[in-house]
Amino acid sequence: MIFVVLLFAAVLLVSGAAIAYVIGGAAVLAFFATDNARYLAILPQQIFSKIDVFALMAMPLFILAGELMNRGGVTGTLINLSMALVGRLRGGLGHVNILTSVFFAGISGSAVADAAALSNTLVPEMTRRGYSLTYASAVTGASSIIGPIVPPSIILIFYGALMGTSVTALFLAGILPGLLLAAVLIAVNAFYAWRQGHPRLEKEEMPPFFRTIAHSLPALSLPVIILGGIVFGWMTPTEAAAVAVVVALGAGWFYAGITAKTVLEALRRTALLSGSIFLIICSVSALGYLGALERIPEAILEAVTGLGLGPVGYMLVMNLIFILAGMVLDIPVALALLVPLLAPVALQQGADPVHLGIVICFNLCIGLISPPMGGCLLVISAVTGINYWKLARAIIPFVLVEIAVLGLLIAVPDISLMLPRAFGLGAN
């Protein structure tokens, strides 16, 4: 019977059905396969309990704020700001690309949105100034994953809702890992600039420094308001998300990029993204309920104990599983499928839930730039016209560097936990 369930799921996947329907259909069929059909009567209650989480209310609002900012003319402002700060360095446009991703992260929190925006704007400019299309596309993909790590991050909210972890603590914990990744990527870009003779911007090409910073303040105010309001206790994450929407509308008006049509497009996109995420939560919660009935987390713990894997060994195995999952699954799907099964065992072995969340989310973000299904690679390839596999080969050095950063985050939890501890948010 289990074979029939797997065959059913495979047929749905091949037919092009949405992943939420595949998981949900397979889960319901699996209830019959495992002789748990009698529990289907209370399945709706279990599903509702997974989406009736206050923290999840912040998710569509942060998505809407990011969509409004993306459509409000903010991308060019952030690029000019980055040029004013680092454009004069050798390989300046590569540095600009990475620094813009950091600023973009504080606004959209989406790697794919970052990749699409910079592929449209910076990649053509980089190729015009002598960078190869392959390198310009690779550095864009590598830096785009800063977005979901630096707050506000949709996937950190998702993880917090799944595990009952403080979203505020997760937001604070993501700041230093995101900045560390940016610093490492800047160092790698500097090496390639020296090796390949990448140009720097001439003085007359630089935007005026103080005027550019002043013009950027409305865009930069968004992450400051979000983090300041949450950290100092003025707002909950959900309230901060609502304020972020208002600030995004104001910034869009300031940059003359917001119209009624733009707002409608942002609302439509937000509804699609939010709806798809909640559908995934519903379908995966059915599978998670079945896993609880079959005591799968307990079975995993027994297997880990039997194999003699300590906390470090289990953490390495778990991260390998998440890296492989990130290569073929969307991040929300991978989180919803694997976190309820694998994370409890790590917590029982003494892992901090905030540190674990940063490690898992960082791990899955690497999957966005890893073949065969790297979401950012697909977007960059479609926008720039570069061959997908050529781009996948070119980004490998960056992926290896990011895996090294991931290893450092695993080995030194204080990098993630320093800020939550400083603000007394209960990190162990």
Salt bridges, closest charged atoms under 4 A:
GLU67 OE1 - ARG71 NH1 2.13
GLU67 OE2 - ARG269 NE 3.95
GLU125 OE2 - ARG128 NH2 2.81
GLU125 OE2 - ARG129 NE 2.64
GLU205 OE2 - ARG129 NH1 2.55
GLU265 OE1 - ARG71 NE 3.73
ASP414 OD1 - ARG421 NH1 2.56
